[in-house]
Amino acid sequence: MKLFSSVHDVTDIKQLVSSALALKASPYVYGDLGKNKTLGLVFMNPSLRTRLSTQKAALNLGMNVMVMNMDKEGWALETQDGVIMNGTTVEHIREAAAVMGEYCDILGLRSFPKLQDRDEDYNEEFFNKFVKFCGVPVVSLESATRHPLQSLADLITITETNPVPIADRANGKVPKVVLAWAPHIKPLPQAVPNSFAEWMCRAQAEGMLDFTIAQPEGFELEESFTPGAKISHNLDEAIADADYVYVKNWSSYKEYGKLLDFPEGWMMNNEKLKLTKNAKVMHCLPVRRDLELSSEILDGPNSLVIHEAGNRLWSAQAVLKAMLEEL
């Protein structure tokens, strides 16, 4: 694997999930695989789970790790070609990415969208130019439109906690997974829901689960991320008999970056949980308690958010292992 930026970079998602679960059972069995190899983690934006889990994953594989917080410690980067750099940018991404590639065997990059220009964000110019000029394998630590390490961890979590009895699975019964929009005080990127939808649609196509998206009207995701998903504008109807509810806010795609008006009743709480099949509730974190998701769920037995966050380590380790095996 030379690039991990979306589910489209993965040939066999079941095998990748199995690899992650095997690493979870035996974290240090490949402790020499990354010997004398260096992972560079480049952050243009804040991070908690992504930084710590990916760094620990690399250490489990015997790698050295360097972290660069470019938003605080680096030079302001220029991404456009053919411009005279007489403004605020100090270094061009051509040189910056290439130099990082000289020091590292694998690079990870996190870069959030600006939520101002849809075409600019969805063209993924910054991420794609970084990949082009660094000259080494790259793993996305979240980009303008996707967060694949999170989505892989989510699929790992669903796979290992699948409530459907093994006998029923043999007869084609699969868990029902619902991505449920949630309120927020500000517009958030579509990266996590885009990525989650993309991975769940792929898993649905491979017979692993049944997938529904619930959001108020106006919050539909870009269609290329949701092939085969059932779409609902009614949360109560969507979560009926659900085995998993994945809670996440996102801003409008059509009216790009805007937090539109929405009706009441879109926060998951224990009352809504009664409509489900005693569903497990997921969230990528960080979460705003009692705005996006009720404290009674977060602190209750149905919450998987910590378990899910723990699996970020194994998603990162499985991806890094696959990359190291091809170096």
Secondary structure as GFF3:
##gff-version 3
##sequence-region A 1 327
A	DSSP	beta_strand	3	4	.	.	.	ID=ss1
A	DSSP	three_ten_helix	7	9	.	.	.	ID=ss2
A	DSSP	alpha_helix	13	25	.	.	.	ID=ss3
A	DSSP	beta_strand	38	43	.	.	.	ID=ss4
A	DSSP	alpha_helix	49	60	.	.	.	ID=ss5
A	DSSP	beta_strand	64	69	.	.	.	ID=ss6
A	DSSP	alpha_helix	70	73	.	.	.	ID=ss7
A	DSSP	beta_strand	77	78	.	.	.	ID=ss8
A	DSSP	beta_strand	91	92	.	.	.	ID=ss9
A	DSSP	alpha_helix	93	103	.	.	.	ID=ss10
A	DSSP	beta_strand	106	110	.	.	.	ID=ss11
A	DSSP	alpha_helix	118	122	.	.	.	ID=ss12
A	DSSP	alpha_helix	125	134	.	.	.	ID=ss13
A	DSSP	beta_strand	138	140	.	.	.	ID=ss14
A	DSSP	alpha_helix	148	160	.	.	.	ID=ss15
A	DSSP	alpha_helix	166	170	.	.	.	ID=ss16
A	DSSP	beta_strand	176	181	.	.	.	ID=ss17
A	DSSP	alpha_helix	191	205	.	.	.	ID=ss18
A	DSSP	beta_strand	210	214	.	.	.	ID=ss19
A	DSSP	three_ten_helix	223	225	.	.	.	ID=ss20
A	DSSP	beta_strand	230	232	.	.	.	ID=ss21
A	DSSP	alpha_helix	235	239	.	.	.	ID=ss22
A	DSSP	beta_strand	244	248	.	.	.	ID=ss23
A	DSSP	alpha_helix	270	273	.	.	.	ID=ss24
A	DSSP	beta_strand	280	282	.	.	.	ID=ss25
A	DSSP	alpha_helix	295	298	.	.	.	ID=ss26
A	DSSP	alpha_helix	305	324	.	.	.	ID=ss27
###
